[in-house]
Amino acid sequence: MHVHILGIGGTFMAGLALIARAAGHKVTGCDAGVYPPMSTQLAEQGIQFIEGFGADQLAFKPDLFIVGNVITRGTPVMEAILNRGLPYVSGPQWLGEQILQGRHVVAVAGTHGKTTTSSMLAWILEDAG
């Protein structure tokens, strides 16, 4: 399956791109101002991405568009997707349906303390066996 990720330069969406690539999908994407370390990691995995959010993104002809939070109504590529009735999902929806289905998932979210909480959680899970 070919997925095209809108907003591929963000931490979550770039991670999603790498997961999709590792799962055997063809991955392309777009964003504004993609820079290291994300640009380097994507390039190392052969993931092509282009600058901007123009409607010309449709030329990639993916099977599915994965839409990041940076995309809003009025963004040219999103309006083109909607006008043509092309398939799209959010990043979390794709992750849940394609990768995490049938697995037990623990997620840590929030503004502050994610690294500390994740480290404590990892220690607890390892120690508990």
N, C-alpha and C positions, 0 to 999 in steps of 0.2 A: 504494500500500500504506500502511496506517496502522500505525505502530509506536508502542508506548508504552514509554518508557524508565524503568526502575526505578533510581533513583539519578541522576537527570538533572542534579543540581547539581554533581557532581564535574567536574574539569577534562577528563578523558577522555570521560565520558559526555555532557557538554554539547557538547564538540567533535563527538562522534558525532551528536548531535541536529542540530547545524548542518549537518553533511555530509549527513545524511539529508534534511533540509529542502531543501538546495540541489539534491539529486538528484531532487526532486519528490515526496517522500513526505510524507504527513500525519504530524506528530509531536506527541505529547503525552507527559507524563511526571509523575513524582512524586519527592519527596525530602523530607528534613527539614532545615530551616534553610538554604534557598537564599538567597544574598545576592549583591550585586554583587562582581565584574563579571559572574558567570554569569547571575544573574537578569535583569540588564539586557540582555545579549546574547540570551538566549532570548526575552524579551519583544519586543525589536526585530524578531525574525524571526517573530513571531506564534505562537510555540510555547507552548501552554498547559501549565502544570504546577501541581500541587496539593501541599499540605503533607501529609506523612505517608505511611504504607505500609499503609493499611487495605484490606480486601478489596473495598471500594467502587470501587477502581480498575478492576475488571472492567466497570463500567458504560460505560467508554469504548469497549468492544468493538473493540479493535484486531485487526488481522490477526496481529500478532506482538508478544510482549513481549521487550524487550531488557533483560537483567538485569545490573546493576552489582555490583561487589564488596561494596557496602554491604549487599546483601540476603543473608540467611542462612535456613536452614531454621528454621521457626517464625515467620518474618515473615508476618503475616496475608495479604498480597497473594500472596506466593509459595506459601503453603499452598493458597490458593484456586485458583491457576493449576494446581498439581499435582493437586489433587482433581478438577478439571474436565477435565484432560488437554489444556489449552490450549497452543498452540505458544509456545516461548520459546527464546532463544539468549543466549549471552554477548555482550558488546560486541565483543571481539576476533573472535569467530566471525562475527558479522554483517558487520563491517568487511571481513574476509578474503573472505567469500562474495559480498558485494554491491558492494563498492567496489574492492578491491585485486586481485581475480582477474584474471590475465593481465598484471599489472604487476610490474616489479622493485621490491622494497621494501627499504629500509634503515631499521632502527629502532635508536634509541639508548635504552637503559633503564638503570636503576640508581638508587642512592641519592644519589650525589654526582657532579658533573661533567657532567651531561647538556647543559647550555647550552654549556659550553666545547667538549665533544666534538662537538655538533651544529654549532657555528660552524666548527670546524676541518674537519669533514666537508663542509659546504657550500662552504667555500673550496676544498678539494681538488677537489670535483666540478666547480665552476665553472672552476677553473684548468685542469683536465684536458679540459674541453670536453665 
